[in-house]
Amino acid sequence: MTLTLVKAWNGAKERLKEAGIDQPAIDARLMLEVAAGVSRTDIITDPYRELTAEQVATLDDYLERRARREPVSHIIGRKGFWKILLSVTKDVLTPRPETEVIVDEVLKAFPETMAFNMLDLGVGSGSMLLAILAERPAAKGLGIDISEEALAVARENAANLDLDGRVALMRGDWTTGLGDASFDVVVSNPPYIPTAHIDTLEPEVRDHEPRLALDGGADGLTAYRALAPEVLRVLKPGGLFCVEIGFDQSADVEILFKAAGAQNVRTVKDLSTHDRVVTGFKNPLETPA
């Protein structure tokens, strides 16, 4: 029996639905697009195109993996974020829509033609750094990560987006070795899940995401304790910082940054109206009276 695009999509949706997958229609379409080498438009405008035996076998493999709760981004090796498409592997956190709040805050603060210097701590796949640089042609950025494997993914993404000329990527432990007052904006999506909570997460995260990018220590705040004073140290006077947080961490993280000397500290909610990003500024240099 021949399998057409529309039959393949409907069959894939049903299999994922039976497996208890959350968004079966979207996941089925994304995997069909890659397995059959088609676009979303092809599925709609050419629904009776037939798949080859090899394409059917690939789709079947993808569906089996997804039913075992492997993330779609790992299966197809890519994930959309903001306005860019990123390569993704098991060595990096899959970019999530909530993190786009940071991109939005930075873009609002820096006009399109402004030149500025950005630091992304725990850069992972490069999602935040590259999404911002893609929209701000005069900006440059440095991404730091402790994982060499993550940096390899970020390098590939920077090259694919033709941004490697404006991006430097470096292995390091947060801000160690960086000079004072170097950056106009610092962003970070650090590990913030309390260690004991990791085993309660959905299998896609618990079993497939790098634990290094998830584990925030006993209370989930270990990274912020290290980051708050260091972020303020490497920011230029008047510089902006944005850090992603867990939904219940706003008060604690705000206190840490205020104690480090940050000004105008506030929390921004994501589209689900959860507290998601703590942002603020380094005090501008006071001018003599």
Secondary structure, DSSP 8 states (H G I E B T S, - for coil): ---BHHHHHHHHHHHHHHTT-SSHHHHHHHHHHHHHT--HHHHHH-TT-B--HHHHHHHHHHHHHHHTT--HHHHHSEEEETTEEEE--TTS----GGGHHHHHHHHHHS-TT---EEEEES-TTSHHHHHHHHH-TT-EEEEEES-HHHHHHHHHHHHHTT-TTTEEEEE-STTTT--SS-EEEEEE----B-GGGGGGS-HHHHTTS-GGGTB--TTS-HHHHHHHHHHHHHEEEEEEEEEE--TT-HHHHHHHHHHTTEEEEEEEE-TTS-EEEEEEEE-------
